[in-house]
């Protein structure tokens, strides 16, 4: 058993499938956290990675015969603390997006 790290071009379906040939499992950790959270399209690339990218990875994994997929995800439960440290005593962020995420 070994570990291979690869960054296949998801836009090339054949190459993507070929890069997964012989793999028993894949770990999807692609993300693109924006530098400026306030920009209107700040999360657009990350959203595409998490939706279209995940779909392409799962489709390619199935086509290549991969039996296990691990998908990393994150939940931002705390408010933006700026430069100050946050710890367990910090109240959870109860703004509408955080509440919506917690319900899913």
N, C-alpha and C positions, 0 to 999 in steps of 0.2 A: 504494500500500500504506500502510495506517495501523494504528494501535494504538488499541483502545478498551478501557478498563477498565470492567468491570461486576460487580456483585454481585447476580445474579439470585436470586430466592427459589426455591430448589430444590424447595420443597414444592408450588409451582404449576407443574406440568409444561408446560402450554401457554405460560405466560409465559417459562419457562426456555428452551424451544425457540425461541420468538420472539426472545429476546435473543441467540441464537446465529446467527440467520439471516444469511447473507452472510459469515460468518466462514470464513476458510481454515484457522484453527488456534485452539485454546484451550490455555491454560496453567493447570493446576490447582495452586494454591499455598495452598489453604485449610488451616489448621491451628489448633489450640487447645491450646497448651502450658499445662499446669496450673501454678498458683502453688504448690500444695502437693503435691509428688510422693508424699508418704507417705499421702495420703488414699486410702481403699479404691477410690473411683471416680474417682481423679484423671485418668485417661486416657480416661474414658468418652466425653466429647464428641469428643475428638480421634479416637478409634477409629471413632465414627459418621461423622465427616467423611471419614475415610480409606476406609471401606467403603461405607456407604450413599450418602454424598455423591459418591464417585467413580463408583459405579454410575449414579446419577442424571445426573451430568455426561456420562458416556460415552453413556448412552441418549439424552439430549437432543442431544448432538453428532451422533450418527448420524442422528437424526430431522431435524436441521437441515441435514444434508449437509456437516458439517465433516469435512475430510479428514485433519487432523493434530491429535493431542493430546499435550501434554507434561505429565507428572506429576512434580512435585517430591517427593522423599522425603529422609529423613534417617536416618543410622545413628549412634547414640550409641556410639562405640567407646572413649571414655575414661571413667574413673571420675569421680564427682562430686568436684571439687577444692575445694568450698566457696569461700572467698574467695581462694584462691591461684591464680595463673596456671598453666595447663597448656601444655606444648609437646611437641614431637616426642620428647623424652627420657622423657616420662611413659609408663609401661607401659600397654598396652591393658587395658581392663576385661575380666576373664575370668569374671565372675559368670555364672550360668546363663542369664539373659535375653540377655546380650551374645553368648554362645556360640551360642545358638539362632538369633539374628538373623544371625550370620555364616554359618551353614550354609545359609540359605535362598537 
